[in-house]
Amino acid sequence: MHVKFLSIAIMLSSCNVSAEELFALPQPWKNSHYASCYSSLNLGMSDTYGADFADDENILQSPRSIGSRKFVIASDSTSGTNSQRTVFEKRGSRKWCVVLSSPPVADLAPGAVSVFLQRPTTWTSVTQAPPGFPETKVLYRWNSKDQVYKPVSCYTGSVRNWKSFDCNEAYQ
């Protein structure tokens, strides 16, 4: 009995499962670091932004305490105004998990904090488009089952005129 249990445990621990195999994500978010967890923030940053991230002045880290949670919002500002953002959440004393990963955006802001969850229930990202072109806005909602913020609503337009569209067509 012990050998059978041990065999199953070894088999499960050696599985390399990506986030898209664990839960459905719209196309622009597939192959991201969603739901990846690391034993240190540096390992997560290295996996996301490359081994030399600490030497790159364009890789930025912004620690935030929101509710009772500790987050680090990381970004690569190399491209200018719109940059890819990754939100790491500290879990326990030594574990950091990617709870949100966005394609290049100009702003990523947390929504209201749930008293029950002690975390933001949503985050919203917005791109900065060139004059005459529509911006893209994405609403991410906390999914307790998957322990990540999933993109749930996508909009195109401008501040006074947002139109909903399928998130699978975002950032194309």
C-alpha positions, 0 to 999 in steps of 0.5 A: 500500500505504501509503495502504491501511494509513493508511486502516485505521489512521485508521478503527480509531483513530476507533472509539468502542467501549464496554467492553460491546462489547469483552467481556461484563459483567453488566447492572449493570456495563454503561455503566460506565467499565470498560476506559477508559484516560486520559492522566492520572488527572485526566482519568479522574476528571473523566470518571467523577465530573464536571469539578468532582470536585476541588472536591467533598469527597465524591469521595475518592481512595486511592492504593495500591501492591499487588504491583508495581502502582499503583492509585487507588481512587476513590469518591463518598461523597455517598450515605453508607455505600455508594458507587460505587467505581472502581479506576484502575491506572497503566500505564506512566508516564502512562496510567491505566485503569479496571480495576474499577468497582463499583455502590455498596458499603460495602467493596472489598478486594483479594485475595491478590497473585499472585507471577507477575502481581504484582497481586491476583488478585481483589477483593471488594465487600460492601454494607452493608444496613439491618437485616433486609435481605441484603447483596450480595457480589461477587467480581471476578477478574483477566482477563488477556485483557481487562486488567480485574477482571470480576465472576464470582460474586455472593452475597446474605445475611450473613457466615455465610450467603452464597447464590450468585445470577446477577450479572445480578440484582445491585443491583436 
